[in-house]
Amino acid sequence: MKTLAEIEYAAMQLAEPERATLADHIMASLTSGTEIDRLWLEEAERRLQEVRAGMVETLDADEVMAEMRAL
């Protein structure tokens, strides 16, 4: 069995997309899907309330894409 340091070293040798996938798998193993779903729902509800309260500015998707292309 490998030590934590050996595993970490091996993981850091992976390309960034592979490290991101590995991180996603590890995080998923730490929290249940139900908990993640609940947290995302809370975040979505918080953001909706901010929009309804006028606390944030919304942008049209075409406007966002045009700004991104300009970069």
TAQUI-V592685 format. One record per residue. N is the residue number from 0. RES is the residue in three letters. SS is DSSP state (H for helix, E for strand, C for the rest). OMEGA is omega in whole degrees, 0 to 359 (NA if undefined). Layout:
BEGIN
n res ss omega
N RES SS OMEGA
N RES SS OMEGA
END
This chain:
BEGIN
n res ss omega
0 MET C 181
1 LYS C 176
2 THR C 177
3 LEU H 180
4 ALA H 179
5 GLU H 178
6 ILE H 179
7 GLU H 179
8 TYR H 180
9 ALA H 180
10 ALA H 181
11 MET H 177
12 GLN C 180
13 LEU C 173
14 ALA C 184
15 GLU H 179
16 PRO H 179
17 GLU H 177
18 ARG H 179
19 ALA H 178
20 THR H 178
21 LEU H 179
22 ALA H 178
23 ASP H 180
24 HIS H 180
25 ILE H 180
26 MET H 180
27 ALA H 180
28 SER H 182
29 LEU H 181
30 THR C 180
31 SER C 177
32 GLY H 179
33 THR H 179
34 GLU H 179
35 ILE H 178
36 ASP H 180
37 ARG H 181
38 LEU H 178
39 TRP H 178
40 LEU H 177
41 GLU H 180
42 GLU H 179
43 ALA H 179
44 GLU H 178
45 ARG H 181
46 ARG H 178
47 LEU H 179
48 GLN H 177
49 GLU H 179
50 VAL H 181
51 ARG H 181
52 ALA C 180
53 GLY C 182
54 MET C 180
55 VAL C 178
56 GLU C 176
57 THR C 180
58 LEU C 176
59 ASP C 182
60 ALA H 179
61 ASP H 179
62 GLU H 178
63 VAL H 181
64 MET H 179
65 ALA H 178
66 GLU H 180
67 MET H 179
68 ARG H 181
69 ALA H 178
70 LEU C NA
END
